[in-house]
């Protein structure tokens, strides 16, 4: 840990070192001597930072950024039945949302139909239940999919949900080549931080790279992956680890695709990222600026990408759910506002603002609207969008940006020495690094070294119960989902479904593109669980590393 030039003191006069949330020492003041060595050397600031829209894109991927187009304002939503979620989407679109962001329930994420034994008690609870093509039709009813951008937070079953979505879009008259949106599809981070995996890494990477190939050919405006640091941060990582482990996963995906025979410039422009927006304001701004420079250098220097679009890091961001508190939940409005502002100042392309009640339940309509209004106030009233990268040149921000980049590359180098991303996941190294950081962070909160208003300081002991109404999912919803999928199986052409699933199994055993066969199975009436089970039989099922 670097020593500050001058130590701060606490009320007892004892020297103390102030740091960011990622343990980067914060000095009392910053000046020109704290700028990166290359900042004023070899051509000056322009060569070191580049201009907005130019390599290494530290200052933004577009020359004019928000002067030309605001970030896409999304609200992550999905609960209960497809009908209920569809009503919420129409409501959000009427309130000014620019793109849909779909949350799926756990059975959907794990490739289980609603009538599966493991689905009991979980149908529609943390997202919408989608098990058939008919469910997707209902979810998107009345929405012109040729005009809206849709993000789907789905990973192990991403190919199936994209197949449902693309089929419904075609039925509605849209050309799938014009579809805009993203499937998260980041299976590696599931092993690291989230746990919603199905297949072992080899099979999962096969499906992912097949999707890269299929999307490049059929849906060139669709992002077949959103490589996610969000959940890594939610699991307890530092900002540095969030960057390092996200880019380590990205490197593994690119390597797998190149090994498959794909040209890096054929798919790299469709890769997108998803980052967390935590509460350390300036560190978060610097994190996003550093991320763009890191990715540009990885793609150009490591993978030899020639197309400038392959160097550009485009990312969605979401305010940090882990910082929301059940105590004094109205404080969450302030937290989300500041986090959203740091994301905008950092140059996000897409943003979701969490609702004040998310530490308690799924958001209500009122809380979701207030979260959206937060973005709209930032965009419409603060004037922070008038100039590109407004914090560029700040001695403190530039120093943080450079240090985050340096530390990120140091972790990437260490992982290379340990055998690469997949090996570091399989042997639990990455997971242990995050667990150690999460423990240290929670200990600092418990000891009061990190302040959380309403939790370990400024507490209101008189008010224990939540003063707000929360959304509740009725238990009878699960019965309805079971009845719908039973009716779906009865009305479909079973022999056509069986034929498509056999072709999927044969193709997965060979070298056929799995995504195309998943599309065929979806069109033939196969359910989400049936498609996932077919692939389970070929690729196997992942067993969690248990050496912690």
Helices and strands as residue ranges (DSSP letters): E 8-9, E 15-16, G 32-34, H 45-49, G 65-67, E 72-77, H 82-94, E 99-103, H 106-109, G 117-119, H 133-139, E 149-153, H 158-171, G 176-178, E 180-183, H 187-189, I 190-194, H 201-218, E 222-223, E 225-228, H 230-234, H 239-259, H 264-267, G 268-270, E 271-277, H 281-297, I 298-302, H 308-311, E 315-319, G 321-323, H 331-346, E 350-352, H 365-381, H 395-417, H 421-426, H 429-446, H 477-491, H 494-509, H 514-523, H 528-539
